[in-house]
């Protein structure tokens, strides 16, 4: 889809048009026979998914979840920033475009689970997908999906995934992120080519960890928090050493015989329930290296009357 069409669709479902009721709960056809209706309820937006067998049977609901208006609008701002940056990068330097994806996940034990994902690839091509799962049901009875049909609160969060190229020399320089005893670390660094996403690393209260923080810069220049996690300097140092070893090994194998090396991946996971999840991964294939940050905003409870707590 064109970026403008993606933004318009998300605005009608999880953005301002949905949260203010401006679309008056009008069903949006996602595909033939599949519809989503956004219904404003308190400070939430109810997303109801229905099917009608392409008009061969009455329309019925297969899933219904709630998304808080503030997280829905935040997701839309992330998408706008990512799309705008990707289009600008591809127009100026097509070879610099790298994959990325953003996903909004909402779950309800009585309504099911929905993941809305927007992706961009290295060719400046954008897609939006809807992964819909009905709630679990007894074998002998039908249960109509409802977002708040259970005493258990629904949950929501956003996932961010960005890829960028890396060399052995550049990755060696990244030691300043995770090792202890460094006074000057990254401050508000745009993660090129995804320059809408900024990285800041600060020292913890002891040398045993650093705090890795990510912000999104919207198209209007607003700064929005994405995720933050405390990263162990001991584990981080081991992750760096293992990655550098695998990179050097692959370069040696490729120099001796091109195409002889096997694909590998190293990964470093850290989190804080109150501030989110950070995963950094490095992969190598035929002497080409890729680094990726996968971020998850804190999981939040979604309640019928708009009261949310961090899970």
C-alpha positions in Angstrom: 0.0 0.0 0.0 1.0 3.6 -0.5 2.1 5.3 2.7 -0.8 7.7 2.6 -3.3 4.9 2.4 -1.7 3.0 5.3 -1.9 6.2 7.5 -5.5 6.8 6.5 -6.5 3.2 7.3 -4.8 3.3 10.7 -6.2 6.7 11.5 -9.7 5.2 10.9 -9.0 2.2 13.1 -6.6 3.1 15.9 -5.8 6.8 15.4 -7.6 10.1 16.0 -10.5 9.4 13.7 -11.3 6.2 15.7 -10.6 7.5 19.2 -12.8 10.6 18.7 -15.6 8.7 17.1 -15.3 10.8 13.9 -15.7 7.7 11.7 -19.0 6.9 13.5 -18.2 3.2 13.8 -18.2 2.6 10.0 -16.9 -0.9 9.0 -13.7 -0.8 7.1 -13.3 -3.7 4.5 -9.8 -5.2 4.9 -10.3 -7.9 2.3 -13.3 -9.4 0.6 -15.7 -10.6 3.3 -13.5 -9.3 6.2 -14.3 -6.1 8.1 -13.1 -4.1 11.0 -15.2 -1.6 13.0 -13.6 0.8 15.4 -15.9 1.8 18.2 -15.0 4.5 20.7 -15.6 3.5 24.4 -14.4 5.7 27.2 -10.6 6.2 26.5 -10.4 3.0 24.5 -11.1 2.0 20.9 -12.9 -1.4 20.5 -11.8 -3.2 17.3 -14.5 -5.7 16.1 -13.6 -8.0 13.3 -16.4 -9.6 11.3 -16.7 -11.9 8.3 -19.6 -12.7 6.0 -18.2 -15.4 3.7 -18.0 -12.8 0.9 -21.7 -12.0 1.3 -22.9 -15.7 1.3 -23.9 -15.7 4.9 -24.8 -13.2 7.7 -22.0 -11.2 9.1 -20.6 -12.4 12.5 -17.8 -11.4 14.8 -14.6 -13.6 15.0 -12.6 -11.3 17.4 -13.0 -8.2 19.4 -10.2 -6.4 21.3 -9.7 -3.1 23.0 -6.8 -0.7 22.3 -6.3 2.4 24.5 -6.6 5.6 22.5 -3.2 6.9 23.7 -1.3 3.7 22.6 -3.2 3.6 19.3 -2.3 7.2 18.5 1.3 6.5 19.6 1.5 3.6 17.2 0.2 5.8 14.4 2.9 8.4 15.1 5.6 5.7 15.0 4.3 4.5 11.6 4.2 8.0 10.2 7.8 8.6 11.3 9.0 5.3 10.0 7.2 5.7 6.6 8.4 9.3 6.1 12.0 8.4 7.0 12.0 5.3 4.7 10.6 7.2 1.8 13.2 10.0 2.2 16.1 7.5 2.5 15.0 5.5 -0.6 14.5 8.7 -2.7 18.0 10.0 -1.8 20.0 6.8 -1.6 18.0 3.6 -2.6 20.9 1.3 -1.6 20.7 2.6 2.0 17.2 1.4 2.6 16.9 -1.3 5.3 14.0 -3.4 6.6 11.9 -2.3 9.5 8.5 -3.2 11.0 6.1 -1.9 13.6 3.4 -4.0 15.3 0.5 -3.1 17.6 -0.6 -6.2 19.6 -3.9 -6.3 21.6 -5.2 -9.3 23.5 -8.4 -10.2 25.4 -9.1 -13.6 26.9 -12.8 -13.2 25.9 -12.2 -11.4 22.6 -9.1 -12.9 21.0 -5.9 -11.4 19.8 -5.0 -8.9 17.0 -1.7 -7.8 15.7 -1.5 -4.9 13.3 1.8 -4.8 11.5 3.3 -2.3 9.1 6.6 -3.2 7.3 9.0 -1.6 4.9 11.7 -3.4 2.9 14.9 -2.5 1.1 13.0 -1.5 -2.1 10.8 1.2 -0.5 7.8 -1.2 -0.6 5.3 -0.9 2.4 2.8 -3.4 3.6 0.2 -3.6 6.4 -1.1 -6.9 7.7 -3.7 -7.9 10.3 -3.2 -11.1 12.2 -6.5 -12.1 13.9 -7.1 -14.9 16.3 -10.5 -15.7 17.8 -10.8 -16.4 21.6 -10.6 -20.0 22.9 -14.1 -21.5 22.9 -15.7 -24.6 24.5 -16.3 -27.4 22.0 -20.0 -27.6 22.8 -21.0 -24.0 22.7 -20.5 -20.8 20.7 -19.1 -17.7 22.5 -19.5 -14.3 21.0 -16.1 -12.5 21.1 -16.2 -9.5 23.4 -13.3 -7.4 24.5 -14.4 -7.1 28.1 -16.3 -10.3 28.7 -13.8 -11.5 31.3 -12.7 -10.2 34.7 -9.2 -10.5 33.4 -7.9 -7.2 31.8 -6.9 -7.1 28.2 -3.3 -6.2 27.3 -1.5 -4.1 24.7 2.0 -3.3 23.5 3.9 -2.1 20.5 6.9 -3.9 18.9 9.6 -2.1 16.9 12.1 -3.8 14.8 14.9 -2.1 12.8 17.8 -3.5 10.8 21.0 -1.8 9.8 24.2 -2.9 8.2 27.3 -3.4 10.3 31.0 -4.1 9.8 33.5 -5.8 12.0 35.2 -2.4 12.6 31.9 -0.6 13.4 30.7 -3.3 15.7 34.0 -3.3 17.6 33.4 0.4 18.2 30.0 -0.5 19.7 31.8 -1.8 22.8 31.2 1.6 24.3 27.5 0.7 24.7 27.9 -2.3 27.0 31.3 -2.5 28.6 31.9 -0.9 32.0 34.3 2.0 32.8 33.2 4.2 29.9 32.3 7.8 30.8 31.1 9.1 27.4 28.4 7.0 25.8 25.9 7.4 23.0 23.6 10.4 23.5 20.5 10.8 21.4 22.0 8.9 18.5 19.8 8.5 15.4 19.9 4.8 14.3 20.7 5.3 10.7 19.0 4.7 8.3 16.0 4.7 10.7 16.8 8.2 11.9 13.4 8.6 13.6 14.6 6.2 16.3 17.1 7.6 18.7 19.4 5.7 21.2 20.8 7.0 24.5 23.1 5.0 26.8 23.8 6.1 30.4 25.7 4.5 33.2 23.9 2.7 35.9 24.3 3.3 39.6 27.1 0.7 39.5 29.5 -0.6 36.9 27.4 -3.8 36.6 24.9 -2.4 34.2 24.1 0.5 31.8 20.7 1.9 30.9 19.8 1.7 27.1 17.0 4.0 26.2 15.1 4.5 22.9 12.9 7.5 21.8 10.9 8.1 18.6 11.0 11.5 16.9 7.7 12.1 15.2 7.2 14.0 11.9 6.3 17.0 14.0 9.4 16.8 16.1 7.7 15.4 19.2 9.8 13.0 21.3 7.9 9.8 22.3 9.3 7.1 24.7 9.6 3.7 23.1 11.5 1.4 25.5 14.4 1.2 28.0 16.2 -1.6 29.6 19.1 -2.2 32.1 21.9 -4.2 30.3 24.4 -6.1 32.2 28.0 -5.1 31.3 29.2 -8.6 32.0 26.6 -10.3 29.7 27.0 -7.4 27.2 30.7 -7.8 27.1 30.3 -11.6 26.5 27.8 -10.9 23.7 30.2 -8.4 22.0 33.1 -10.8 22.3 31.1 -13.7 20.8 29.8 -11.6 18.0 33.2 -10.3 17.1 34.6 -13.8 17.2 31.9 -15.1 14.8 32.4 -12.1 12.5 36.2 -12.6 12.2 35.7 -16.4 11.7 33.3 -15.8 8.9 35.5 -13.2 7.2 38.4 -15.7 7.4 36.3 -18.5 5.9 35.0 -16.3 3.1 38.5 -15.1 2.3 39.7 -18.7 2.0 36.7 -19.9 0.1 33.8 -17.6 -0.9 30.4 -19.0 0.1 31.9 -21.6 2.5 30.8 -20.0 5.8 27.6 -21.0 7.7 24.9 -18.5 8.7 24.9 -17.6 12.4 23.2 -15.2 14.9 24.0 -13.9 18.3 21.4 -12.2 20.6 21.4 -10.2 23.8 18.0 -9.8 25.6 17.3 -7.5 28.5 14.1 -6.0 30.0 12.4 -4.2 32.8 8.6 -4.8 33.3 8.1 -1.1 33.8 10.0 0.2 30.8 9.9 -2.5 28.2 12.1 -5.0 26.3 15.3 -4.6 24.3 16.8 -7.3 22.1 19.9 -6.7 20.0 20.8 -9.3 17.4 23.7 -9.7 15.0 23.6 -12.1 12.0 26.2 -13.1 9.5 25.7 -14.7 6.1 28.4 -15.1 3.4 30.5 -12.3 5.0 27.7 -9.8 5.2 26.6 -8.7 8.7 23.3 -7.2 9.9 22.5 -5.8 13.3 18.9 -5.4 14.6 17.2 -3.8 17.5 13.8 -5.3 18.5 12.0 -3.2 21.1 8.8 -3.7 23.0 6.9 -1.1 24.9 5.8 -2.0 28.4 2.8 -4.3 28.4 -0.2 -2.4 29.7 -3.5 -3.6 30.9 -6.6 -2.3 29.1 -9.8 -2.0 31.2 -13.3 -1.2 30.2 -13.5 2.2 31.8 -10.1 3.3 30.7 -8.1 2.5 33.8 -4.7 1.0 32.8 -1.9 -0.4 34.8 1.6 -1.6 33.8 1.5 -5.3 33.8 
